[in-house]
């Protein structure tokens, strides 16, 4: 029964309703009061028919004027609450005053005037109830006071007519109160609904403002018509950059059908019409541009589908970058061919077919490294591109999958070909890849190719096994002289297994320091006949296979990473042995290409010298020309550091490399060793003799000692002496022999070897 609090909008709505209704209520009260007073002026006292109505008229007039004055004002919730509270109180006062006046006036006059009073009270209270309808407490108070008084008064008279009037009034009052409560409830619900609608509208407006200012382009659609009904500013700016490709301007998006973005509108409509298809992501080509669309469903509070919301962006550059990334991930950057991973995937996909057959070709370029090192990587890259072009050209004649596995190694998968087809292709490719290449500035380069073949399904149906077996065949092709092909055979796998076993056994020998020896071959001064140096040569006696050729186990050591350990072993043994030589000869130790430029050689040399006490100038290290060709490490720096600590440096196998003069200019060697192949053929071949003479003359001019290797006969000795060599080395002077300390053990091993050979139990090393 109090004024509702906590609902400011309801208070203001009641206030506005009263500002319109209460002036009319007061007018009804004033007019009805004076009409009743007029009918009783002849029968009732003047104070009752004139004085009291005048006072009530004054009070009602004041209130009516007040409400008329505030009719256009918009009150605050507090002002509305105070005004309604006053009205609540005043409604009780007015109800009591007018009811009391009416009952005092009732006894006067005849039945007609009395019935007028009853009618006045009934009709006036109805008017007041409807005027106070929007304030439940005031309306109920007025009804209870007025009608309660009527019912009580007339029921107490005992007159049947008045009693009936009392009953009718009570019934009408009950109905009016019910109607009052229903209308008040509907009024409050309407106000609450309006408040909620205003709140939602405000939130929606705020949300739209936020969406409008978002850096993401957003649009919403009518799901029935597919017409764009909202597009934020970002969407307009985004599409404004490509509006030349659209049939509509960016600022005219709202009201336009979304079909303008899709070449197949029906497909797009099917997706957008059904929320079950959402969320949905698509990229749509608009001319040369790519638009990325993200579509999400919008649902109402009750879960009903309102429509789709689209966010969009121009991703042309992103798509290009993604394509580039995919290209880099799956294709070789230099040649454009599938890279190793992609080629392997395609190989596995081909092998997954039950009926698949064909051949896998691994191609390695012969001589490419030399071109790359001598002419630079730019020339090497161009050469690889032309090789890839020739391989791709072969695809026009057969169903091929071509890939670059890395470096100068390529692979080709020949599908649905018989054995002869893969071999014929290999022969054809060797010829094509061996033809001259024209590079920049009309430079011509010629290289070769070796190919290993594994057949499908004969050599396997697993990618890893096929690649491994094709690699074995390639290794075999290169071993027989390059420029040819070999098809895998079981014997190749056996040899690989033997090599793996040999590596393991060499590793064990190095760890346990057994069965490894250092033999020494003298280098003789041709003028004095004195031994000036002895070359230290590694030897390995295998318990089952006997002496393993150095060319085999040193190659294994280089490929397996054991060469540093083997080189350290030879250095230590050679320095310790040389420290005890009475003739003071130097010791020469061969250094592998794989030992240079890694930062391990100089520490090994210093350790060997310190451990043996050998002076640094009595140690020579020999390097081949090929060891100096690698650009991966700074090999010359190691040689310079060795020279700085007093170690002499010799260039071994001179003449067999590709840039000898350049190396002589890059580093001042102490000694040049002429390769034995030239010396051995020099007696019968003038060209070889000329080479020996030229190198000897070059050594004299450079002030470098020249050593002729491979001197095996007196004729060889005479020739190298005539040609001007300073020193010589070969079987004519001595074969490599073990040290005095190892000689008894070596002799025992050789005796045992003879016994085993005689018994036929010695197996050959592969």
GUBA-252464 format. One line per 5 residues: number of its first residue (from 1); their letters; for each residue x, y, z of C-alpha. Coordinates in pm, whole numbers, always signed. Layout:
# residues N
NUM	a	X:Y:Z | ...
This chain:
# residues 766
1	xxxxx	+0:+0:+0 | +301:+224:-24 | +456:+396:-323 | +676:+138:-505 | +1047:+199:-462
6	xxxxx	+1346:+64:-657 | +1176:+107:-994 | +1257:+457:-1108 | +1101:+416:-1451 | +770:+299:-1297
11	xxxxx	+768:+601:-1065 | +821:+837:-1353 | +553:+661:-1561 | +300:+693:-1271 | +394:+1057:-1231
16	xxxxx	+337:+1126:-1600 | +1:+945:-1590 | -115:+1148:-1289 | -8:+1474:-1454 | -261:+1396:-1726
21	xxxxx	-538:+1232:-1517 | -553:+1410:-1180 | -651:+1755:-1313 | -950:+1581:-1476 | -1032:+1401:-1148
26	xxxxx	-1030:+1725:-954 | -1250:+1885:-1217 | -1498:+1595:-1182 | -1492:+1628:-801 | -1549:+2005:-811
31	xxxxx	-1827:+1993:-1068 | -2013:+1696:-913 | -1981:+1853:-565 | -2141:+2184:-667 | -2417:+2006:-858
36	xxxxx	-2512:+1809:-545 | -2478:+2124:-332 | -2713:+2308:-568 | -2989:+2044:-532 | -2964:+2072:-152
41	xxxxx	-2936:+2451:-107 | -3307:+2484:-38 | -3319:+2211:+223 | -2974:+2202:+387 | -2783:+2459:+590
46	xxxxx	-2579:+2715:+397 | -2251:+2618:+558 | -2307:+2264:+438 | -2416:+2353:+84 | -2183:+2647:+28
51	xxxxx	-1904:+2671:+285 | -1780:+2316:+280 | -1796:+2282:-103 | -1603:+2609:-131 | -1325:+2483:+93
56	xxxxx	-1305:+2148:-93 | -1310:+2331:-425 | -1017:+2547:-315 | -811:+2243:-215 | -894:+2053:-536
61	xxxxx	-821:+2358:-748 | -479:+2406:-594 | -391:+2044:-666 | -527:+2058:-1018 | -322:+2370:-1096
66	xxxxx	-14:+2200:-954 | -55:+1898:-1180 | -126:+2117:-1481 | +196:+2312:-1420 | +418:+2001:-1404
71	xxxxx	+247:+1833:-1697 | +543:+1887:-1934 | +816:+1837:-1676 | +1035:+1525:-1666 | +1080:+1445:-1299
76	xxxxx	+1367:+1263:-1138 | +1281:+933:-972 | +1305:+1102:-631 | +1073:+1388:-733 | +824:+1137:-871
81	xxxxx	+837:+931:-550 | +773:+1238:-333 | +483:+1354:-551 | +323:+1009:-550 | +365:+982:-173
86	xxxxx	+178:+1314:-131 | -93:+1192:-363 | -120:+872:-157 | -182:+1074:+156 | -410:+1326:-12
91	xxxxx	-626:+1053:-164 | -714:+934:+187 | -790:+1288:+306 | -1002:+1368:+0 | -1189:+1038:+26
96	xxxxx	-1270:+1099:+395 | -1367:+1463:+338 | -1600:+1406:+44 | -1751:+1096:+202 | -1819:+1274:+531
101	xxxxx	-1973:+1571:+349 | -2197:+1343:+147 | -2321:+1152:+449 | -2389:+1479:+634 | -2588:+1603:+339
106	xxxxx	-2788:+1278:+297 | -3053:+1338:+572 | -3181:+1654:+406 | -3444:+1662:+135 | -3684:+1416:-16
111	xxxxx	-3611:+1080:-168 | -3496:+1231:-494 | -3231:+1451:-329 | -3117:+1157:-116 | -3089:+936:-422
116	xxxxx	-2884:+1215:-584 | -2635:+1194:-296 | -2607:+818:-339 | -2556:+858:-714 | -2299:+1133:-652
121	xxxxx	-2098:+915:-419 | -2107:+615:-656 | -2023:+795:-979 | -1758:+1013:-821 | -1574:+728:-662
126	xxxxx	-1569:+545:-997 | -1413:+851:-1162 | -1158:+878:-885 | -1070:+510:-904 | -1002:+529:-1277
131	xxxxx	-804:+851:-1229 | -591:+690:-955 | -560:+358:-1142 | -182:+387:-1190 | -112:+419:-817
136	xxxxx	-258:+109:-660 | -231:+226:-299 | -417:+554:-363 | -690:+389:-570 | -751:+111:-314
141	xxxxx	-751:+360:-27 | -1011:+578:-197 | -1228:+280:-288 | -1219:+130:+59 | -1292:+459:+234
146	xxxxx	-1572:+578:+7 | -1743:+254:-80 | -1679:+109:+265 | -1856:+402:+416 | -2147:+369:+169
151	xxxxx	-2188:-1:+237 | -2167:+42:+613 | -2399:+342:+620 | -2674:+206:+401 | -2659:-141:+540
156	xxxxx	-2708:+1:+890 | -3034:+179:+797 | -3230:-148:+779 | -3423:-10:+483 | -3442:-292:+218
161	xxxxx	-3370:-55:-66 | -3066:+91:+109 | -2948:-253:+213 | -2973:-367:-150 | -2782:-54:-250
166	xxxxx	-2515:-143:+4 | -2490:-495:-134 | -2470:-367:-492 | -2204:-119:-393 | -1998:-390:-223
171	xxxxx	-2020:-618:-523 | -1929:-336:-762 | -1645:-234:-534 | -1505:-589:-536 | -1522:-603:-914
176	xxxxx	-1365:-262:-945 | -1084:-360:-710 | -1018:-674:-916 | -1012:-469:-1234 | -789:-218:-1056
181	xxxxx	-536:-482:-956 | -535:-641:-1303 | -482:-309:-1476 | -219:-203:-1229 | -36:-532:-1281
186	xxxxx	-57:-489:-1659 | +58:-130:-1628 | +363:-226:-1421 | +442:-512:-1658 | +414:-276:-1953
191	xxxxx	+651:-32:-1786 | +888:-314:-1695 | +874:-437:-2055 | +942:-88:-2181 | +1234:-56:-1941
196	xxxxx	+1371:-394:-2051 | +1320:-304:-2416 | +1495:+28:-2360 | +1777:-153:-2180 | +1812:-401:-2463
201	xxxxx	+1794:-124:-2718 | +2063:+63:-2530 | +2278:-248:-2507 | +2217:-319:-2871 | +2307:+37:-2959
206	xxxxx	+2618:+14:-2742 | +2704:-321:-2896 | +2653:-186:-3245 | +2873:+111:-3159 | +3140:-127:-3031
211	xxxxx	+3105:-348:-3338 | +3112:-41:-3558 | +3442:+66:-3403 | +3594:-284:-3402 | +3904:-335:-3617
216	xxxxx	+3733:-647:-3758 | +3501:-614:-4058 | +3156:-743:-3957 | +2822:-777:-4141 | +2488:-934:-4048
221	xxxxx	+2224:-1077:-4282 | +1852:-1134:-4292 | +1838:-1516:-4318 | +1515:-1503:-4517 | +1625:-1262:-4789
226	xxxxx	+2009:-1279:-4751 | +2013:-899:-4754 | +2286:-727:-4555 | +2115:-541:-4271 | +2427:-419:-4091
231	xxxxx	+2785:-348:-4189 | +3029:-178:-3956 | +3267:+93:-4065 | +3560:-146:-4081 | +3367:-363:-4328
236	xxxxx	+3297:-61:-4545 | +3660:+50:-4533 | +3786:-302:-4603 | +3561:-359:-4901 | +3624:-5:-5014
241	xxxxx	+3974:-115:-5110 | +3833:-362:-5365 | +3497:-201:-5447 | +3612:-169:-5807 | +3577:-549:-5825
246	xxxxx	+3226:-549:-5672 | +2894:-456:-5833 | +2812:-232:-5536 | +2986:+55:-5360 | +3118:-6:-5010
251	xxxxx	+2889:+257:-4853 | +2587:+90:-5014 | +2638:-252:-4857 | +2338:-230:-4623 | +2033:-333:-4820
256	xxxxx	+2239:-528:-5077 | +2210:-905:-5121 | +2516:-1100:-5009 | +2522:-1279:-5348 | +2765:-1014:-5472
261	xxxxx	+3049:-1195:-5295 | +3007:-1540:-5443 | +3024:-1684:-5792 | +2784:-1960:-5684 | +2511:-1780:-5481
266	xxxxx	+2289:-2086:-5442 | +2565:-2280:-5270 | +2629:-1985:-5043 | +2259:-1944:-4963 | +2223:-2308:-4864
271	xxxxx	+2502:-2266:-4613 | +2376:-1938:-4465 | +2009:-2042:-4443 | +2065:-2334:-4207 | +2236:-2269:-3870
276	xxxxx	+2336:-2636:-3867 | +2594:-2546:-4136 | +2751:-2283:-3914 | +3011:-2185:-3815 | +3155:-2184:-4165
281	xxxxx	+3483:-2065:-4312 | +3548:-1993:-4677 | +3784:-1797:-4894 | +3625:-1636:-5196 | +3812:-1505:-5498
286	xxxxx	+3694:-1160:-5601 | +3885:-1076:-5914 | +4253:-1092:-5822 | +4176:-1047:-5454 | +4090:-1311:-5194
291	xxxxx	+3826:-1243:-4928 | +3831:-1453:-4613 | +3478:-1509:-4473 | +3407:-1637:-4123 | +3033:-1703:-4067
296	xxxxx	+2884:-1763:-3720 | +2518:-1811:-3617 | +2341:-1551:-3397 | +2074:-1686:-3161 | +1814:-1506:-2949
301	xxxxx	+1777:-1559:-2575 | +1524:-1834:-2640 | +1766:-2012:-2872 | +1591:-1919:-3193 | +1807:-1845:-3498
306	xxxxx	+1828:-1474:-3571 | +2067:-1490:-3863 | +2432:-1521:-3967 | +2709:-1279:-3878 | +2998:-1253:-4123
311	xxxxx	+3347:-1130:-4047 | +3567:-1067:-4346 | +3917:-963:-4438 | +4124:-922:-4751 | +4386:-1198:-4733
316	xxxxx	+4538:-1180:-5078 | +4889:-1126:-4947 | +4839:-1383:-4671 | +4724:-1643:-4924 | +5026:-1567:-5138
321	xxxxx	+5250:-1603:-4832 | +5082:-1932:-4738 | +5134:-2060:-5088 | +5496:-1955:-5063 | +5533:-2135:-4731
326	xxxxx	+5375:-2448:-4876 | +5608:-2416:-5173 | +5907:-2387:-4941 | +5786:-2677:-4728 | +5724:-2914:-5017
331	xxxxx	+5944:-2794:-5301 | +6309:-2715:-5348 | +6362:-2339:-5361 | +6641:-2350:-5618 | +6499:-2591:-5876
336	xxxxx	+6126:-2593:-5804 | +6131:-2973:-5784 | +5965:-3164:-5498 | +6200:-3177:-5201 | +6303:-3491:-5015
341	xxxxx	+5994:-3500:-4788 | +5749:-3442:-5072 | +5920:-3693:-5300 | +5909:-3950:-5021 | +5537:-3884:-4969
346	xxxxx	+5469:-3935:-5339 | +5680:-4248:-5340 | +5482:-4387:-5047 | +5154:-4295:-5218 | +5265:-4481:-5531
351	xxxxx	+5374:-4783:-5328 | +5037:-4790:-5152 | +4874:-4910:-5475 | +4870:-5291:-5465 | +4955:-5319:-5833
356	xxxxx	+5232:-5057:-5831 | +5551:-5137:-6021 | +5834:-4936:-6169 | +6176:-4812:-6073 | +6341:-4568:-5835
361	xxxxx	+6645:-4387:-5975 | +6891:-4199:-5752 | +7112:-3959:-5949 | +7436:-3807:-5825 | +7622:-3552:-6037
366	xxxxx	+7986:-3638:-6110 | +8217:-3336:-6096 | +7957:-3090:-5969 | +8143:-3019:-5645 | +8452:-2918:-5836
371	xxxxx	+8254:-2676:-6054 | +8082:-2535:-5747 | +8411:-2486:-5561 | +8609:-2347:-5852 | +8349:-2124:-6016
376	xxxxx	+8142:-2027:-5718 | +7800:-2107:-5581 | +7613:-1882:-5826 | +7745:-2087:-6116 | +7675:-2404:-5921
381	xxxxx	+7316:-2297:-5856 | +7260:-2219:-6222 | +7405:-2557:-6315 | +7162:-2731:-6075 | +6869:-2542:-6227
386	xxxxx	+6968:-2656:-6575 | +7008:-3014:-6453 | +6657:-2994:-6303 | +6530:-2859:-6634 | +6672:-3155:-6823
391	xxxxx	+6520:-3397:-6574 | +6181:-3230:-6601 | +6205:-3243:-6980 | +6229:-3620:-6949 | +5879:-3621:-6801
396	xxxxx	+5733:-3549:-7143 | +5849:-3894:-7256 | +5744:-4098:-6951 | +5535:-4086:-6635 | +5798:-3961:-6395
401	xxxxx	+5805:-3805:-6049 | +6123:-3598:-6020 | +6263:-3463:-5692 | +6576:-3306:-5549 | +6689:-3486:-5236
406	xxxxx	+6960:-3234:-5151 | +7294:-3105:-5277 | +7358:-3255:-5621 | +7145:-3561:-5559 | +6818:-3610:-5747
411	xxxxx	+6560:-3888:-5756 | +6316:-4010:-6019 | +6025:-4246:-5971 | +5931:-4427:-6292 | +5582:-4569:-6252
416	xxxxx	+5438:-4866:-6440 | +5766:-4949:-6611 | +5937:-5283:-6650 | +6301:-5346:-6560 | +6421:-5252:-6906
421	xxxxx	+6234:-4922:-6896 | +6415:-4797:-6586 | +6754:-4905:-6726 | +6682:-4740:-7062 | +6584:-4420:-6887
426	xxxxx	+6903:-4428:-6681 | +7113:-4465:-6997 | +6926:-4178:-7160 | +6964:-3952:-6855 | +7338:-4019:-6825
431	xxxxx	+7379:-3906:-7186 | +7161:-3597:-7142 | +7310:-3487:-6813 | +7660:-3541:-6950 | +7605:-3302:-7242
436	xxxxx	+7776:-2958:-7208 | +7596:-2680:-7017 | +7607:-2318:-7124 | +7614:-2087:-6824 | +7646:-1711:-6802
441	xxxxx	+7893:-1527:-7025 | +7889:-1820:-7270 | +8087:-2035:-7027 | +8060:-2404:-7098 | +8067:-2668:-6827
446	xxxxx	+8050:-3044:-6858 | +7973:-3283:-6576 | +7853:-3641:-6555 | +7599:-3844:-6367 | +7593:-4175:-6184
451	xxxxx	+7263:-4352:-6123 | +7149:-4623:-5885 | +6828:-4814:-5957 | +6594:-5004:-5725 | +6298:-5184:-5880
456	xxxxx	+5939:-5204:-5761 | +5828:-5452:-5635 | +6134:-5671:-5689 | +6357:-5476:-5448 | +6090:-5384:-5195
461	xxxxx	+5759:-5212:-5137 | +5867:-4981:-4854 | +5996:-4633:-4931 | +6287:-4649:-4686 | +6408:-4983:-4816
466	xxxxx	+6385:-4875:-5180 | +6572:-4550:-5114 | +6840:-4738:-4923 | +6884:-4997:-5197 | +6889:-4738:-5473
471	xxxxx	+7158:-4557:-5273 | +7360:-4879:-5254 | +7332:-4916:-5630 | +7443:-4554:-5674 | +7742:-4616:-5452
476	xxxxx	+7831:-4916:-5668 | +7797:-4708:-5987 | +8034:-4443:-5854 | +8277:-4708:-5737 | +8324:-4849:-6088
481	xxxxx	+8423:-4516:-6236 | +8114:-4297:-6241 | +7919:-4195:-6549 | +7719:-4517:-6544 | +7427:-4684:-6368
486	xxxxx	+7388:-4991:-6156 | +7077:-5180:-6056 | +7057:-5304:-5701 | +7157:-5661:-5632 | +7168:-5855:-5304
491	xxxxx	+7546:-5857:-5317 | +7548:-5480:-5274 | +7358:-5509:-4948 | +7603:-5771:-4830 | +7893:-5536:-4905
496	xxxxx	+7720:-5257:-4714 | +7669:-5486:-4420 | +8034:-5582:-4438 | +8129:-5218:-4441 | +7913:-5151:-4134
501	xxxxx	+8076:-5446:-3963 | +8420:-5321:-4066 | +8342:-4980:-3919 | +8235:-5134:-3588 | +8551:-5344:-3573
506	xxxxx	+8771:-5046:-3659 | +8602:-4850:-3382 | +8677:-5130:-3139 | +9040:-5147:-3252 | +9079:-4772:-3197
511	xxxxx	+8916:-4782:-2855 | +9126:-5079:-2739 | +9441:-4965:-2928 | +9509:-5312:-3065 | +9585:-5453:-3411
516	xxxxx	+9676:-5101:-3534 | +10031:-5022:-3638 | +10233:-4744:-3796 | +10471:-4844:-4077 | +10740:-4612:-4207
521	xxxxx	+10872:-4557:-4562 | +11193:-4352:-4608 | +11225:-4039:-4820 | +11579:-4013:-4959 | +11784:-3710:-5066
526	xxxxx	+11895:-3776:-5426 | +12223:-3585:-5386 | +12351:-3730:-5059 | +12160:-4057:-5044 | +12069:-3975:-4682
531	xxxxx	+11725:-4045:-4539 | +11575:-3703:-4473 | +11230:-3816:-4361 | +11010:-4118:-4313 | +10641:-4120:-4402
536	xxxxx	+10417:-4270:-4132 | +10153:-4503:-4279 | +9864:-4654:-4082 | +9820:-5032:-4101 | +9545:-5251:-3956
541	xxxxx	+9569:-5624:-3904 | +9224:-5779:-3874 | +9212:-6093:-3658 | +9006:-6285:-3915 | +9082:-6112:-4244
546	xxxxx	+9449:-6027:-4204 | +9590:-5696:-4331 | +9309:-5462:-4437 | +9406:-5238:-4733 | +9456:-4876:-4615
551	xxxxx	+9236:-4752:-4901 | +8945:-4941:-4743 | +8971:-4874:-4372 | +9084:-4511:-4411 | +8784:-4447:-4634
556	xxxxx	+8561:-4609:-4374 | +8720:-4394:-4103 | +8658:-4077:-4304 | +8293:-4159:-4372 | +8219:-4270:-4015
561	xxxxx	+8391:-3985:-3832 | +8667:-4206:-3692 | +8940:-4031:-3888 | +9019:-3785:-3607 | +9081:-4069:-3364
566	xxxxx	+9285:-4262:-3621 | +9482:-3949:-3711 | +9557:-3881:-3345 | +9678:-4239:-3303 | +9917:-4211:-3599
571	xxxxx	+10043:-3869:-3484 | +10119:-3992:-3131 | +10289:-4312:-3250 | +10491:-4138:-3522 | +10618:-3859:-3296
576	xxxxx	+10716:-4103:-3020 | +10898:-4326:-3270 | +11074:-4035:-3448 | +11196:-3896:-3118 | +11419:-4204:-3089
581	xxxxx	+11567:-4204:-3440 | +11941:-4164:-3428 | +11966:-4008:-3773 | +11740:-3718:-3676 | +11513:-3767:-3980
586	xxxxx	+11177:-3595:-3988 | +10852:-3789:-3975 | +10576:-3716:-4226 | +10213:-3779:-4129 | +9924:-3774:-4374
591	xxxxx	+9632:-3551:-4279 | +9285:-3631:-4415 | +9067:-3361:-4566 | +8808:-3427:-4297 | +9059:-3339:-4022
596	xxxxx	+9113:-2984:-4148 | +8925:-2674:-4047 | +8743:-2822:-3745 | +8971:-2692:-3471 | +9089:-3041:-3370
601	xxxxx	+9411:-3082:-3571 | +9636:-2826:-3399 | +9551:-2948:-3045 | +9627:-3305:-3158 | +9965:-3194:-3302
606	xxxxx	+10058:-3001:-2986 | +9962:-3297:-2766 | +10168:-3539:-2977 | +10474:-3312:-2975 | +10451:-3250:-2603
611	xxxxx	+10399:-3619:-2523 | +10696:-3733:-2733 | +10937:-3447:-2686 | +10985:-3430:-3064 | +11088:-3083:-3191
616	xxxxx	+10818:-2928:-3407 | +11050:-2884:-3707 | +11097:-3262:-3725 | +10726:-3313:-3794 | +10580:-3279:-4142
621	xxxxx	+10210:-3297:-4221 | +10104:-3392:-4573 | +9777:-3273:-4726 | +9632:-3344:-5070 | +9502:-3082:-5309
626	xxxxx	+9148:-3214:-5276 | +9163:-3144:-4902 | +9202:-2773:-4978 | +8899:-2747:-5205 | +8630:-2748:-4935
631	xxxxx	+8487:-2406:-4858 | +8292:-2537:-4560 | +8595:-2491:-4330 | +8900:-2267:-4330 | +9157:-2535:-4408
636	xxxxx	+9438:-2289:-4491 | +9408:-2142:-4141 | +9499:-2479:-3988 | +9803:-2504:-4214 | +9917:-2154:-4122
641	xxxxx	+9878:-2231:-3753 | +10084:-2548:-3793 | +10354:-2346:-3969 | +10353:-2095:-3685 | +10438:-2361:-3429
646	xxxxx	+10726:-2485:-3649 | +10564:-2784:-3822 | +10653:-2828:-4191 | +10370:-2865:-4446 | +10389:-3071:-4766
651	xxxxx	+10148:-3081:-5062 | +10089:-3448:-5144 | +9981:-3606:-5478 | +10056:-3283:-5665 | +9916:-3276:-6018
656	xxxxx	+9606:-3484:-5956 | +9395:-3192:-5831 | +9226:-2904:-6014 | +9376:-2587:-5876 | +9736:-2665:-5790
661	xxxxx	+9884:-2329:-5887 | +9615:-2143:-5697 | +9703:-2344:-5386 | +10072:-2278:-5426 | +9992:-1909:-5433
666	xxxxx	+9754:-1930:-5136 | +10004:-2111:-4911 | +10385:-2144:-4916 | +10435:-2519:-4884 | +10768:-2656:-4764
671	xxxxx	+10754:-2955:-4995 | +10573:-3072:-5309 | +10528:-3446:-5362 | +10479:-3545:-5726 | +10214:-3812:-5755
676	xxxxx	+10359:-4162:-5819 | +10134:-4222:-6124 | +10335:-3966:-6320 | +10670:-4109:-6204 | +10584:-4470:-6284
681	xxxxx	+10472:-4381:-6639 | +10743:-4121:-6702 | +10994:-4372:-6838 | +10769:-4472:-7126 | +10548:-4164:-7162
686	xxxxx	+10714:-3834:-7254 | +10411:-3637:-7136 | +10444:-3778:-6785 | +10819:-3712:-6791 | +10746:-3352:-6896
691	xxxxx	+10508:-3310:-6603 | +10772:-3439:-6362 | +11025:-3196:-6508 | +10784:-2903:-6497 | +10696:-2964:-6131
696	xxxxx	+11065:-3002:-6040 | +11145:-2676:-6219 | +10849:-2507:-6047 | +10984:-2625:-5710 | +11329:-2481:-5783
701	xxxxx	+11178:-2147:-5880 | +10965:-2138:-5565 | +11243:-2262:-5341 | +11035:-2567:-5246 | +11167:-2922:-5207
706	xxxxx	+11019:-3160:-5464 | +10974:-3530:-5383 | +10916:-3791:-5653 | +10684:-4066:-5528 | +10657:-4414:-5681
711	xxxxx	+11028:-4464:-5757 | +11044:-4840:-5798 | +11323:-4900:-6052 | +11666:-4767:-6138 | +11515:-4615:-6453
716	xxxxx	+11267:-4423:-6238 | +11551:-4301:-6018 | +11760:-4187:-6313 | +11469:-3999:-6469 | +11366:-3806:-6156
721	xxxxx	+11731:-3724:-6089 | +11776:-3588:-6441 | +11452:-3391:-6417 | +11582:-3215:-6106 | +11383:-3361:-5815
726	xxxxx	+11542:-3314:-5472 | +11410:-3622:-5296 | +11253:-3955:-5388 | +11036:-4218:-5224 | +10942:-4568:-5338
731	xxxxx	+10996:-4941:-5323 | +11340:-4899:-5484 | +11462:-4764:-5151 | +11234:-4955:-4914 | +10885:-5081:-4865
736	xxxxx	+10691:-4947:-4563 | +10816:-5127:-4254 | +10705:-5138:-3891 | +10904:-4979:-3613 | +11170:-5181:-3435
741	xxxxx	+10935:-5215:-3138 | +10647:-5351:-3349 | +10858:-5561:-3587 | +10848:-5886:-3380 | +10471:-5863:-3335
746	xxxxx	+10416:-5790:-3703 | +10638:-6081:-3798 | +10438:-6309:-3569 | +10115:-6191:-3726 | +10249:-6254:-4076
751	xxxxx	+10364:-6602:-3979 | +10016:-6673:-3845 | +9868:-6535:-4167 | +10080:-6775:-4373 | +9958:-7065:-4162
756	xxxxx	+9596:-6964:-4205 | +9639:-6918:-4579 | +9795:-7260:-4604 | +9503:-7408:-4411 | +9258:-7225:-4636
761	xxxxx	+9073:-7058:-4346 | +9156:-6696:-4419 | +8860:-6494:-4546 | +8894:-6191:-4759 | +8785:-5850:-4650
766	x	+8516:-5696:-4873
